[in-house]
Amino acid sequence: MTTDVFTPEKRSAVMRRVKGRDTAPEMIVRRALRALGVGYRLGGAGLPGRPDVVMQGRGAVIFVHGCFWHGHDCARGARQPKANADYWRAKIGRNRARDHASCEALAADGWRVLTLWECDLKDLGALSARLRSFLTL
């Protein structure tokens, strides 16, 4: 069994390519919302945690989290990096703490918060049902 270890320059190039917005999981959620006829805004600038989708009239926000980056308890989220493991454990721990604080702050401001995980998006029927339930359509 071989493991591919990148040079620092290659690793840096790979990490630069990780998108922060308009990711495939975000696009799946946005298409599902459009199919339900729900209007929304993107970015959540000015709101705690900058939610991915904001529905101000409904008082609702949605976060779309990558399982690895946000430390989900699924198989993908539980993977442990082999290189620089201490750094990544600390980084993911900080992400989780920040996510929790953002959700608490939004709820305190009267927002309803839904967090969708990357692994939740495989079943589009279940995603649509979950969005309907959250938005009480």
C-alpha positions as CSV (number, residue, x, y, z in Angstrom):
1,M,0.0,0.0,0.0
2,T,1.5,3.3,-1.0
3,T,0.5,6.8,0.1
4,D,0.9,9.8,-2.1
5,V,2.6,12.5,-0.2
6,F,2.7,15.9,-2.0
7,T,5.6,18.3,-1.9
8,P,4.7,21.5,0.1
9,E,4.4,23.3,-3.2
10,K,2.0,20.7,-4.7
11,R,-0.1,20.6,-1.5
12,S,-0.4,24.4,-1.5
13,A,-1.5,24.3,-5.2
14,V,-4.1,21.6,-4.3
15,M,-5.4,23.5,-1.4
16,R,-5.7,26.8,-3.4
17,R,-8.1,24.9,-5.7
18,V,-10.5,24.1,-2.9
19,K,-13.6,26.2,-3.6
20,G,-15.2,28.3,-0.9
21,R,-18.4,29.0,-2.8
22,D,-20.5,27.6,-5.6
23,T,-19.4,24.1,-4.6
24,A,-21.1,21.0,-6.0
25,P,-23.0,20.4,-2.7
26,E,-24.2,24.0,-2.6
27,M,-25.4,23.8,-6.2
28,I,-27.4,20.6,-5.4
29,V,-29.1,22.4,-2.5
30,R,-29.8,25.5,-4.7
31,R,-31.3,23.4,-7.5
32,A,-33.5,21.6,-5.0
33,L,-34.7,25.0,-3.6
34,R,-35.4,26.2,-7.1
35,A,-37.4,23.1,-7.9
36,L,-39.5,23.8,-4.8
37,G,-40.1,27.4,-6.0
38,V,-38.2,28.9,-3.1
39,G,-36.4,32.2,-3.5
40,Y,-33.2,32.8,-1.7
41,R,-30.0,35.0,-1.5
42,L,-26.4,33.8,-1.3
43,G,-23.5,34.5,0.9
44,G,-25.1,35.7,4.1
45,A,-22.6,38.6,4.5
46,G,-23.2,40.3,7.8
47,L,-24.7,37.2,9.4
48,P,-22.8,35.1,11.9
49,G,-21.0,32.3,10.0
50,R,-22.0,33.7,6.6
51,P,-24.7,31.1,5.8
52,D,-24.6,29.6,2.2
53,V,-28.3,30.3,1.6
54,V,-30.4,33.0,3.2
55,M,-34.2,33.3,3.0
56,Q,-34.8,36.5,4.9
57,G,-38.6,36.6,4.4
58,R,-38.8,33.1,6.0
59,G,-36.3,33.9,8.7
60,A,-34.3,30.9,7.6
61,V,-30.7,30.1,6.7
62,I,-29.0,27.0,5.4
63,F,-25.4,26.0,5.8
64,V,-24.0,23.4,3.4
65,H,-21.0,21.7,5.1
66,G,-18.4,19.4,3.6
67,C,-18.1,16.4,5.9
68,F,-14.3,16.4,6.1
69,W,-13.9,20.1,6.6
70,H,-16.5,20.4,9.3
71,G,-15.9,17.2,11.1
72,H,-19.1,15.3,10.4
73,D,-19.6,11.9,12.1
74,C,-19.9,10.0,8.8
75,A,-17.3,7.9,7.1
76,R,-15.9,10.8,5.1
77,G,-15.9,13.2,8.0
78,A,-14.2,10.6,10.3
79,R,-11.2,10.2,7.9
80,Q,-8.0,11.2,9.6
81,P,-5.4,12.9,7.4
82,K,-2.0,11.3,7.5
83,A,0.1,14.3,6.8
84,N,0.2,17.1,9.3
85,A,-2.5,15.3,11.3
86,D,-2.2,17.5,14.5
87,Y,-2.8,20.6,12.4
88,W,-5.8,19.2,10.7
89,R,-7.4,17.9,13.9
90,A,-7.0,21.3,15.5
91,K,-8.3,23.1,12.3
92,I,-11.4,20.9,12.1
93,G,-12.0,21.3,15.8
94,R,-11.9,25.1,15.4
95,N,-14.3,24.8,12.4
96,R,-16.7,22.8,14.5
97,A,-16.6,25.3,17.4
98,R,-17.1,28.2,15.0
99,D,-20.0,26.5,13.3
100,H,-21.7,25.9,16.7
101,A,-21.2,29.5,17.8
102,S,-22.6,30.8,14.5
103,C,-25.7,28.6,14.8
104,E,-26.2,29.7,18.4
105,A,-25.8,33.4,17.4
106,L,-28.2,33.1,14.5
107,A,-30.8,31.3,16.7
108,A,-30.5,34.0,19.3
109,D,-31.2,36.6,16.6
110,G,-34.4,34.7,15.6
111,W,-33.2,32.8,12.6
112,R,-34.1,29.2,11.9
113,V,-30.9,27.3,10.9
114,L,-30.6,24.1,8.9
115,T,-27.2,22.5,8.4
116,L,-27.0,20.1,5.5
117,W,-24.0,17.8,5.2
118,E,-22.4,16.7,2.0
119,C,-23.3,13.1,2.6
120,D,-27.0,14.1,3.1
121,L,-27.2,15.3,-0.5
122,K,-27.0,11.9,-2.2
123,D,-30.7,11.1,-1.9
124,L,-32.4,14.0,-3.7
125,G,-35.9,12.9,-2.6
126,A,-34.9,12.9,1.0
127,L,-33.2,16.3,0.5
128,S,-36.4,17.8,-1.0
129,A,-38.5,16.4,1.9
130,R,-36.1,17.8,4.4
131,L,-36.2,21.2,2.8
132,R,-40.0,21.2,2.6
133,S,-40.2,20.3,6.3
134,F,-37.7,23.0,7.3
135,L,-39.4,25.6,5.2
136,T,-42.9,24.3,6.1
137,L,-44.1,24.3,2.5
